[in-house]
Amino acid sequence: MTWEKLLPMLWEGTVDTLYMTFWSSVIAYLLGLPLGVLLVITRRDGIMPCPTFNAILGVVINFLRSIPFIIMLALLFPVTRLVIGTAIGTKSIIFPLIISAFPYVARMVESSLEEVDRGIIEAAQSMGSTNWQIIFKVLLPEAVPSLVNGAAISVTTILSYTALASAAGGGGLGALAIVKGLNVRKFDIMYSASLLLVALVQIITVFGTRFTRRLDHKRR
């Protein structure tokens, strides 16, 4: 296939991939960030201990995380049709992407918050800081570099999920590589789309790593 025909296809696939990745990542973080905070503060040694709630939340998150995306996609067909209006197409992929991604995000946030020095939290408590002040003025600010690094990993994971969009008639580079490339044996399309997908992952990873280093005041 000539570049005149291939480039528009790659551009459309890139736009669809970034569209799905962006909105899925944003909404997954809106759900996953507070859940990650809850996992940390409600543990037995947290600032708002509630072991029973913590255990139940942990089980639910682990259950959702354990379901492969392609299976989640199939299981959510009826719900996706109810919420989005259709279970196929690029926009419809966003809903199952969110459901698959936010438990992963919650665990990434939990891991980042666990890195905050316990002594800093205890110092804030000794000075009379409220739990909300500790969360928003100590925990989250101190964990920003790790949170940014975790966000880069989460976004690349969501980006990889979009490659399965073809299973629900969606677009994106993954669908382009499989449907218009592999299935009809047009390997130039398959390799071009795959390499572009890899390039996007590398760009996000490098940007996330550099931004993390810039934010990490411990390295200054």
C-alpha positions as CSV (number, residue, x, y, z in Angstrom):
1,M,0.0,0.0,0.0
2,T,1.2,3.5,-0.9
3,W,2.0,6.1,1.8
4,E,-0.7,8.3,0.4
5,K,-3.3,5.7,1.4
6,L,-1.5,4.4,4.5
7,L,-0.9,7.8,6.3
8,P,-4.6,8.8,6.6
9,M,-5.4,5.4,8.0
10,L,-2.6,5.6,10.6
11,W,-3.7,9.2,11.5
12,E,-7.3,8.1,12.1
13,G,-6.1,5.1,14.1
14,T,-3.8,7.3,16.2
15,V,-6.6,9.8,16.9
16,D,-9.0,7.0,17.9
17,T,-6.4,5.4,20.2
18,L,-5.6,8.7,21.9
19,Y,-9.3,9.5,22.3
20,M,-10.0,6.2,24.0
21,T,-6.9,6.4,26.1
22,F,-7.4,10.0,27.2
23,W,-11.0,9.8,28.4
24,S,-10.6,6.3,29.9
25,S,-7.5,7.5,31.8
26,V,-9.2,10.7,33.1
27,I,-12.3,8.9,34.4
28,A,-10.4,5.9,35.7
29,Y,-8.3,8.4,37.8
30,L,-11.4,10.2,39.0
31,L,-12.6,6.9,40.4
32,G,-9.3,5.2,41.2
33,L,-7.5,8.1,43.0
34,P,-10.1,8.4,45.9
35,L,-10.3,4.6,46.2
36,G,-6.5,4.4,46.4
37,V,-6.6,7.0,49.2
38,L,-9.3,5.0,51.0
39,L,-7.2,1.8,50.8
40,V,-4.4,3.6,52.6
41,I,-6.2,5.6,55.3
42,T,-8.6,2.8,56.3
43,R,-6.1,0.1,56.9
44,R,-5.5,-1.0,60.5
45,D,-2.6,1.4,61.0
46,G,-4.0,4.2,58.8
47,I,-5.2,7.6,59.9
48,M,-8.9,6.5,59.7
49,P,-8.7,2.8,60.5
50,C,-11.6,0.7,59.4
51,P,-10.3,-2.8,58.7
52,T,-13.6,-4.3,57.7
53,F,-14.3,-1.6,55.0
54,N,-10.7,-1.9,53.9
55,A,-10.9,-5.7,53.5
56,I,-14.2,-5.5,51.5
57,L,-12.8,-2.7,49.2
58,G,-9.6,-4.6,48.7
59,V,-11.5,-7.8,47.7
60,V,-13.7,-5.9,45.2
61,I,-10.7,-4.2,43.6
62,N,-8.7,-7.4,43.4
63,F,-11.7,-9.2,41.8
64,L,-12.1,-6.5,39.1
65,R,-8.4,-6.5,38.5
66,S,-8.3,-10.2,38.0
67,I,-10.7,-10.2,35.0
68,P,-8.8,-9.9,31.7
69,F,-10.0,-7.0,29.6
70,I,-11.2,-9.0,26.7
71,I,-13.5,-11.0,29.0
72,M,-14.6,-7.8,30.8
73,L,-15.4,-6.4,27.4
74,A,-17.8,-9.3,26.7
75,L,-19.3,-9.3,30.2
76,L,-20.1,-5.6,30.0
77,F,-21.8,-5.7,26.6
78,P,-25.4,-5.4,28.1
79,V,-24.3,-2.7,30.5
80,T,-22.3,-0.8,27.9
81,R,-25.4,-0.9,25.6
82,L,-27.5,0.5,28.4
83,V,-25.0,3.3,29.4
84,I,-23.6,4.3,26.0
85,G,-26.5,3.3,23.8
86,T,-24.5,0.8,21.8
87,A,-22.0,-2.0,22.7
88,I,-19.9,-1.6,19.5
89,G,-17.8,1.3,18.2
90,T,-14.9,3.4,19.4
91,K,-16.9,5.4,22.0
92,S,-18.4,2.3,23.5
93,I,-14.9,0.9,24.3
94,I,-14.4,3.7,26.8
95,F,-16.8,2.3,29.4
96,P,-15.2,-1.2,29.7
97,L,-11.8,0.4,29.6
98,I,-12.8,2.5,32.6
99,I,-14.1,-0.5,34.5
100,S,-10.9,-2.5,33.8
101,A,-8.6,0.4,34.6
102,F,-9.9,2.1,37.7
103,P,-9.0,-0.9,40.0
104,Y,-5.5,-0.9,38.6
105,V,-5.3,2.8,39.2
106,A,-6.5,2.4,42.8
107,R,-3.7,0.0,43.5
108,M,-1.1,2.2,41.8
109,V,-2.2,5.1,43.9
110,E,-2.1,3.0,47.1
111,S,1.4,1.9,46.3
112,S,2.5,5.5,45.7
113,L,0.9,6.7,49.0
114,E,2.6,3.9,50.9
115,E,6.0,5.4,50.0
116,V,5.3,8.5,52.1
117,D,7.4,8.6,55.2
118,R,5.3,7.6,58.2
119,G,7.3,10.1,60.3
120,I,5.9,13.0,58.3
121,I,2.4,11.9,58.9
122,E,3.0,11.4,62.6
123,A,4.5,14.9,62.7
124,A,1.4,16.4,61.1
125,Q,-0.8,14.6,63.6
126,S,1.3,15.8,66.5
127,M,0.7,19.4,65.3
128,G,-3.0,18.9,65.4
129,S,-3.7,18.5,61.6
130,T,-7.1,17.0,60.8
131,N,-7.3,13.8,58.7
132,W,-8.4,15.8,55.6
133,Q,-5.4,18.2,56.1
134,I,-3.1,15.2,56.3
135,I,-4.6,13.7,53.1
136,F,-4.5,16.9,51.0
137,K,-1.5,18.6,52.5
138,V,0.8,15.7,53.4
139,L,0.0,12.4,51.8
140,L,-0.9,13.5,48.2
141,P,1.7,16.3,47.9
142,E,4.5,14.1,49.2
143,A,3.5,11.3,46.8
144,V,3.2,13.5,43.7
145,P,6.4,12.2,41.9
146,S,5.4,8.6,42.5
147,L,1.8,9.3,41.5
148,V,3.0,10.8,38.2
149,N,5.2,7.8,37.5
150,G,2.3,5.5,38.3
151,A,0.0,7.6,36.1
152,A,2.4,7.0,33.2
153,I,2.4,3.3,33.8
154,S,-1.4,3.3,34.1
155,V,-1.9,5.2,30.9
156,T,0.4,2.9,28.9
157,T,-1.6,-0.1,30.3
158,I,-4.9,1.5,29.2
159,L,-3.3,2.3,25.8
160,S,-2.4,-1.4,25.4
161,Y,-6.0,-2.3,26.3
162,T,-7.2,-0.2,23.3
163,A,-5.5,-2.7,21.0
164,L,-8.4,-5.1,21.7
165,A,-11.0,-2.5,20.5
166,S,-11.6,-4.5,17.3
167,A,-13.4,-7.1,19.4
168,A,-16.2,-4.6,19.8
169,G,-16.0,-3.0,16.4
170,G,-13.9,-0.1,17.7
171,G,-11.1,1.7,16.0
172,G,-7.6,2.6,17.0
173,L,-4.2,1.4,16.0
174,G,-4.7,-2.0,17.5
175,A,-7.9,-2.6,15.5
176,L,-6.2,-1.2,12.4
177,A,-3.3,-3.7,12.8
178,I,-5.7,-6.7,13.3
179,V,-8.7,-6.0,11.1
180,K,-7.2,-4.1,8.2
181,G,-3.7,-5.7,8.5
182,L,-3.4,-9.2,9.9
183,N,-6.9,-10.5,8.9
184,V,-6.5,-9.5,5.3
185,R,-2.7,-10.2,5.2
186,K,-1.7,-6.6,4.6
187,F,1.4,-6.8,6.7
188,D,2.6,-3.3,5.9
189,I,-0.5,-1.9,7.6
190,M,-0.1,-4.3,10.5
191,Y,3.6,-3.5,11.1
192,S,3.1,0.3,10.7
193,A,0.2,0.4,13.1
194,S,2.0,-1.8,15.6
195,L,5.2,0.3,15.5
196,L,3.2,3.5,15.9
197,L,1.5,1.9,19.0
198,V,4.9,1.0,20.4
199,A,6.1,4.6,19.7
200,L,3.2,6.1,21.6
201,V,3.9,3.8,24.6
202,Q,7.6,4.9,24.6
203,I,6.7,8.6,24.3
204,I,4.4,8.4,27.3
205,T,6.9,6.4,29.3
206,V,9.8,8.8,28.6
207,F,7.7,11.8,29.4
208,G,6.4,10.3,32.6
209,T,9.9,9.4,33.7
210,R,11.4,12.8,33.0
211,F,8.4,14.6,34.6
212,T,8.8,12.4,37.7
213,R,12.4,13.2,38.1
214,R,11.7,16.9,37.8
215,L,9.0,16.7,40.5
216,D,11.0,14.6,42.9
217,H,12.4,17.1,45.3
218,K,14.5,14.4,46.9
219,R,16.7,14.3,43.8
220,R,17.3,18.1,43.6
